[in-house]
Amino acid sequence: MEINPPFGYREIVPFLKTQRVRLPSAAELPAFTRQLNAIPVSYAEFGVAGRDYPLVFASGDEGKTYAPLAVLGIGAGENLFLNDDGWAGGVYVPAYVRRYPFCMARVTLDAVEQQDRLICVEKAFVAAGDAGEAMFDDKAQATPRWTEIQKLLNEYEADLDRTREMCSILADYGLFEPFTMQATVAGGAPMNLTGMHRVNESRLEFLTADQLRTLVRKGLFGRIYAHLLSLDNFGRLLDRRAARGPAPAAAPA
């Protein structure tokens, strides 16, 4: 059996009811959050995440598939939303971060990817002995804490399916276009943020009636405009960067 971990996870193992887990504190964030300048967001997060971050689309396979990302920084490995107390206060924390150290992983058995996904946990957070926190009681009943975690995992995983469907529809309708952000932070050199795609709003008027109905029925118009409005947050992102001093070399999102 081969378990494929999500991006940023080091070594995951299947979660067992008998395991105790060391749950991270509010200020203890996954190591990967300090090494990236964009993080995945899902369908249901567009409205709330779009208030704080620029939301863009990226493709790692030359346009075959796309995924939405919240841009966190301008330079390589730069997350402008972290501080000594964890994630910046008053800012939405993406579910990709909040679910850690748990995840739902894809499993390959005999070279065939299984339809059902497996609840896994970062191995380093599995506690030994009486350390950590039990997720189930002596009668194998879920604790309130585990019920909350499992709800987040299940809702997020279902939302990923809606996210993939959304990106597939937008791509099939030819609505994506690549774009680059160019800016200069005071005291720094000009920067280019590349590797991003956005929805071309002007192309919407050329869609067929059936395509427009699909966007309405799937709730995609709201996501499209949440994404387009969120691009104004690049200005706020540059303000955060300027407050930290000279800018590093730019990197793709």
C-alpha positions, 0 to 999 in steps of 0.5 A: 500500500502506497500513501500519497501525502499532501504537499508540505507533509513529511511522513504520514501514517494511517490514523488509528483510534488507539493512537494519542496525538500531540495537537499543535498549539495556536502558535505552532504552525506546520513547518511548510507554512514558513517555506511558501508564498502561496497556499491552496484554498478551496471552493467554500473558502473564496468568500472569506479568504478573498477578504485577506489574500489575493486569490489566483489560479496556478497550473503545474501541468501546463494548463491541463489542470488548475488549482486556486491559491491564496498568495501569502508573499512576494519573494521565495519562501516568504509568508507575510502572514506569520509572526512570533505568535503564529498566524497574523491576528484577525486574518483568515487561516486557510483550512489547509493549515487548520487541519494539520497534523491530520489529512485525508490521503490518497492510497494506491494499492497494487498500482491502482488508486483507491476511490476512498481516502484514508485519514492520516496523521503526521507521524511526528505528532503520534504520541507515545505512552500517555503523552498527547491527547486521546481522540477516542475514549475507552469505549472507542467513542469519539471525543468532542475534539476528534468530532470537530477535527473529523468534521473539518477533514470531511468537509474540506475533502468534499470541498476539494471535489467541488474545487476541482470541478470549478477549475475544470469548468473554468478551464473548459470555458477558456476563462483563464489567462496568465498574468504577472504582477510587477511592483517596487517596494520602497528601497528595493528592486522591481519585482515580478510575481509570475506563474499565476492565472486569473479569470478574464471577465470580458470572456464571460459575455461570449459564453453560451446560454448553457454555459452561463446557466452552468456557472449560475447553477454551480455557484461559480459566479460568486467565486469568480467575482470573489477571486477578481475582487481579491486581486486588489489585495496585492496592494495590501500584500505590498504594504505588508512587505514594505513594513518588513524592510527591503524586499527579497528576490521575487519568485513564482507563486 
